[in-house]
Amino acid sequence: MATMKTLHVELLRYTPDPESLIAMGAKLCYSKSDINSLREKIEAKDQGSFIQKLMDMGHESVMEHSVFTFGIEGVSRALLAQITRHRVASFSVQSQRYVSYENGFGYILPPQIAALGPDAVKKYDEQMNTIETWYKDWQEKLGKNGESSNEDARFVLPNACETRMQVTMNARELRHFFELRMCNRAQWEIRELAKKMHILCLEVAPHLFENAGPPCLRGKCPEGEKSCGQAKKIRQERKDLLAFSSLNTTPEEMKNLKNGDTFYIRGERHVASCDSHMSGDASCEEYIVYDENGTSWFETDFRDRPF
Ligand SMILES: Cc1cc2nc3c(=O)[nH]c(=O)nc-3n(C[C@H](O)[C@H](O)[C@H](O)COP(=O)(O)OP(=O)(O)OC[C@H]3O[C@@H](n4cnc5c(N)ncnc54)[C@H](O)[C@@H]3O)c2cc1C
């Protein structure tokens, strides 16, 4: 029986310390230091503001050093046709030759059809099950001998048919993918996938991906008359996303900040200005972190005791 499937995506693996590796590549370009001293310098300091600078400068090739691999299922063959247009990515896709659907195939239900109500959903499900009978019929007629009958029986399968894949992209390609596919002009299914992939990336490389997404997040929408006109809303959604992601700098990280380091409060990026001095009665060291506007965000009376 054909059964409905929904999107599932996981970040299977990624380059350890993806941002440090990128920073190291970039610093190597501009530095006389050898590899070991470069590594020590990189490890001693948060590279957030440097990563941001690289992106502002358009020094994007260094982002190719960090790669991210996703496991994706519950997506349609219609999505497959779109995602595989991204030539810089690497793909492994479930085969319709080696895998038989004689026990039923998965299918994706478009939300617009779901929104038509239960009768429409029932009809769609019936159509999928009818297609399955056609598929099995062709498998039988073609000798039902696995690969060689599957490869032609599959011609009657729909675009809705579920597929699964493993996809690897480097950070540069991912940012490009997010730019095109998180835009409201992209088709709903690949947009939904791109948004989920983006959240997974944000968790492990926040500086690399905090402003990744449609062009309107970074400037004017380039779509002209075809623009969705939602730039303001999209920017607000990004602020909200950052506020609720793990982008808040922890007290433990705060107390180790140095002047010029980046820190996050509810997803907002700030540049630290740190003041450390002995208290008036000389009983303890006071440590305060201000943002670029002079607002204090963190204070300790001892370095190890935030209040
Ligand atoms: C809203 C939307 C609608 C679309 N509609 C259609 C459509 O109707 N029909 C259709 O066919 N496609 C359509 N596409 C797909 C689109 O044309 C691209 O094929 C797809 O988005 C991949 O983009 P890309 O080539 O930039 O990405 P990638 O293949 O991932 O490449 C990344 C970048 O690498 C560089 N690059 C890669 N290969 C080459 C090369 N051979 N030569 C030079 N530079 C290269 C380019 O700078 C490119 O931008 C649509 C895409 C979107 C987002």
The ligand as an SDF file (V2000), in Angstrom:
LIG
                    3D

 53 58  0  0  0  0  0  0  0  0999 V2000
   13.1660   29.9500   -7.7070 C   0  0  0  0  0  0  0  0  0  0  0  0
   13.9010   29.0550   -8.6520 C   0  0  0  0  0  0  0  0  0  0  0  0
   13.3040   28.6810   -9.8370 C   0  0  0  0  0  0  0  0  0  0  0  0
   14.0090   27.8610  -10.7400 C   0  0  0  0  0  0  0  0  0  0  0  0
   13.3910   27.4960  -11.9110 N   0  0  0  0  0  0  0  0  0  0  0  0
   14.0520   26.7380  -12.8020 C   0  0  0  0  0  0  0  0  0  0  0  0
   13.4710   26.3660  -14.0350 C   0  0  0  0  0  0  0  0  0  0  0  0
   12.3320   26.7030  -14.3240 O   0  0  0  0  0  0  0  0  0  0  0  0
   14.1740   25.6030  -14.8940 N   0  0  0  0  0  0  0  0  0  0  0  0
   15.4680   25.2050  -14.6130 C   0  0  0  0  0  0  0  0  0  0  0  0
   16.0930   24.5230  -15.4550 O   0  0  0  0  0  0  0  0  0  0  0  0
   16.0420   25.5100  -13.4380 N   0  0  0  0  0  0  0  0  0  0  0  0
   15.3770   26.2730  -12.5390 C   0  0  0  0  0  0  0  0  0  0  0  0
   15.9740   26.5770  -11.3500 N   0  0  0  0  0  0  0  0  0  0  0  0
   17.2890   26.0140  -11.0310 C   0  0  0  0  0  0  0  0  0  0  0  0
   18.4160   27.0370  -11.3040 C   0  0  0  0  0  0  0  0  0  0  0  0
   18.4540   27.4280  -12.6410 O   0  0  0  0  0  0  0  0  0  0  0  0
   19.7840   26.4180  -10.9180 C   0  0  0  0  0  0  0  0  0  0  0  0
   20.0500   25.3250  -11.7760 O   0  0  0  0  0  0  0  0  0  0  0  0
   19.8380   25.9250   -9.5020 C   0  0  0  0  0  0  0  0  0  0  0  0
   19.2640   26.8480   -8.6240 O   0  0  0  0  0  0  0  0  0  0  0  0
   21.2910   25.6840   -9.1000 C   0  0  0  0  0  0  0  0  0  0  0  0
   21.9410   26.9480   -8.9980 O   0  0  0  0  0  0  0  0  0  0  0  0
   23.4760   27.1580   -9.3020 P   0  0  0  0  0  0  0  0  0  0  0  0
   23.7950   26.7160  -10.6900 O   0  0  0  0  0  0  0  0  0  0  0  0
   23.7930   28.5730   -8.9520 O   0  0  0  0  0  0  0  0  0  0  0  0
   24.0960   26.2440   -8.1710 O   0  0  0  0  0  0  0  0  0  0  0  0
   25.3020   25.2020   -8.1650 P   0  0  0  0  0  0  0  0  0  0  0  0
   25.2040   24.2280   -9.2760 O   0  0  0  0  0  0  0  0  0  0  0  0
   25.2490   24.6520   -6.8000 O   0  0  0  0  0  0  0  0  0  0  0  0
   26.5790   26.0520   -8.3830 O   0  0  0  0  0  0  0  0  0  0  0  0
   27.0580   26.9720   -7.4140 C   0  0  0  0  0  0  0  0  0  0  0  0
   27.7920   28.0630   -8.1400 C   0  0  0  0  0  0  0  0  0  0  0  0
   28.9760   27.5100   -8.7190 O   0  0  0  0  0  0  0  0  0  0  0  0
   29.2310   28.1450   -9.9570 C   0  0  0  0  0  0  0  0  0  0  0  0
   29.1760   27.1190  -11.0140 N   0  0  0  0  0  0  0  0  0  0  0  0
   28.7420   25.8370  -10.8890 C   0  0  0  0  0  0  0  0  0  0  0  0
   28.8800   25.2010  -12.0680 N   0  0  0  0  0  0  0  0  0  0  0  0
   29.3750   26.0880  -12.9540 C   0  0  0  0  0  0  0  0  0  0  0  0
   29.7210   26.0170  -14.3160 C   0  0  0  0  0  0  0  0  0  0  0  0
   29.5600   24.9150  -15.0390 N   0  0  0  0  0  0  0  0  0  0  0  0
   30.2060   27.1220  -14.9000 N   0  0  0  0  0  0  0  0  0  0  0  0
   30.3830   28.2490  -14.2120 C   0  0  0  0  0  0  0  0  0  0  0  0
   30.0740   28.4070  -12.9110 N   0  0  0  0  0  0  0  0  0  0  0  0
   29.5750   27.3160  -12.2850 C   0  0  0  0  0  0  0  0  0  0  0  0
   28.1720   29.2190  -10.1490 C   0  0  0  0  0  0  0  0  0  0  0  0
   28.6440   30.4240   -9.6240 O   0  0  0  0  0  0  0  0  0  0  0  0
   27.0290   28.7150   -9.2840 C   0  0  0  0  0  0  0  0  0  0  0  0
   26.1560   29.7330   -8.8560 O   0  0  0  0  0  0  0  0  0  0  0  0
   15.3110   27.3910  -10.4390 C   0  0  0  0  0  0  0  0  0  0  0  0
   15.9020   27.7650   -9.2200 C   0  0  0  0  0  0  0  0  0  0  0  0
   15.2260   28.5830   -8.3340 C   0  0  0  0  0  0  0  0  0  0  0  0
   15.8740   28.9580   -7.0440 C   0  0  0  0  0  0  0  0  0  0  0  0
  1  2  1  0
  2  3  1  0
  2 52  2  0
  3  4  2  0
  4  5  1  0
  4 50  1  0
  5  6  2  0
  6  7  1  0
  6 13  1  0
  7  8  2  0
  7  9  1  0
  9 10  1  0
 10 11  2  0
 10 12  1  0
 12 13  2  0
 13 14  1  0
 14 15  1  0
 14 50  1  0
 15 16  1  0
 16 17  1  0
 16 18  1  0
 18 19  1  0
 18 20  1  0
 20 21  1  0
 20 22  1  0
 22 23  1  0
 23 24  1  0
 24 25  2  0
 24 26  1  0
 24 27  1  0
 27 28  1  0
 28 29  2  0
 28 30  1  0
 28 31  1  0
 31 32  1  0
 32 33  1  0
 33 34  1  0
 33 48  1  0
 34 35  1  0
 35 36  1  0
 35 46  1  0
 36 37  1  0
 36 45  1  0
 37 38  2  0
 38 39  1  0
 39 40  1  0
 39 45  2  0
 40 41  1  0
 40 42  2  0
 42 43  1  0
 43 44  2  0
 44 45  1  0
 46 47  1  0
 46 48  1  0
 48 49  1  0
 50 51  2  0
 51 52  1  0
 52 53  1  0
M  END
$$$$
